[in-house]
Structure formats: C-alpha cells, structure tokens
Amino acid sequence: MTWQDETCEHVQGPVAVTPSDSGCTECLKIGGEWVHLRLCLSCGKVGCCDQSPNRHATAHFHETRHPAVQSLEAGEDWRWCYADQLYADGPSGPG
C-alpha cells in the first residue's frame, strides 16, 4: 500500500460513528463472504473490501456518495477517501 503525503478533509480527525454490524451488513443479509471490512465514516455502515466478491463498501460509496471509510481490521489504522482517491493514516497515526 502506498501512503500519500496529501490528505483531504474527509479523512482527518476523529469520527464518532457506530458500526452497523459485526460483519459486512449486505453480506450478512445474503449469506455472502468477505475478505476485509471497512467502516463508512459518514454513517457507520460496515461493508466488505474490493478484494471481497461483492465489494459492498465501494458499492455503498457509489450509492450514497459518503466519501470515506476506515479499515475495521485488527492492527490496521488507515482511512481511504473515495471522493479524493487518497489513503490517510487513521486517528491514532502511523503504525
């Protein structure tokens, strides 16, 4: 993964959203499987990553235009802005 020196307003600062589910909301409904989970920083919807068969996190962005997600994987602390196509360190910084 390549870290960008640039950031945007969509991925900065702490965000107080509650995850919608303990897994990908849509996959849980259809009995699907996921590889990694992403948390929408606008509404808290949990979606699966682009390596997952259904790519629900990206589909959620296209449907809602909510711009940014954060990884929900243990040990990962990064965010992705769909709107600006940028990665950023998460709220606790690099590492």
N, C-alpha and C positions, 0 to 999 in steps of 0.2 A: 504494500500500500504506500502511495506517495503522499506525504504531508504537504499541504500548501502553506506558503507564507502568508497568503491572503486569508482574510476571514470576512464574513458578512454578518449583518445584524440578526439573521435568522438562527445562527448557531452560537451566539455569545450569551454569557451569563447563565445563572441558574434558572431552571424552569420547573414549575410545580405542576406536573401532570401525573395522574394516577393511571397506571397501566390498566387497560380494559380487560385483560385476561392474563392467565399464566402461560399462554401459548399464542400462536397466531389465531386471531379471532375467526377469520374466514376458514382457515384450515380445520379448526376445531368443529365448525359447522358442517363441513363437507367430508370430514374424515381424511383430510389431506395430511401430508407430511412436510416438515420444514427442515432447513439446514441451520439457519441462524435467525434470531429475532431482532426486530427494530421497533422502537417506540416513537410514535408521532409526537413531536414536541408541541403541537398545537392542541391536540385533543386527547392524547393518551392511547390511541388505538395501537394495538400490537399487531404487526404484520411480519411476514416472512421475507427474507432477503432475496436478492436477484439470483442467487445460486439455488434457491428452492424452486420446485417445479411450478408453483403458482405465482411467485413474485408479488405477493399481496401488498407489501409496503410501497412499492413503486406504483401499483395499481391505485392505492389509496391516494397517493400524491396526484395522479392524473385525474382522479375523480373529484378531489376536494381542493386541490392546489395548496394544501398545507405544505409549507416549504421544506421542513427539516425533520430528520429522525436522529435518534441516538441508538447506539448499539445496546442491546439488552443482554449481551453475552458476558459471563463472568470473566473478569480480568481485562475487559475492553472498556476504554473510556474515550470514545470518539463520537463525533457527530458528522452527518452528511447533509448538505443543503442541496436539494433537487433543483431549486429555483436558480441558484448561482453556480451549481456544479462544483462545490468545494467541500473538502474534508476539513475538519477542525478538531483540535483537542477538546475533550469533554470538560465538564465543570471542575474536575479535580486536576486538570492539566495533564502533561505527557506522562506516560508510564504505564 
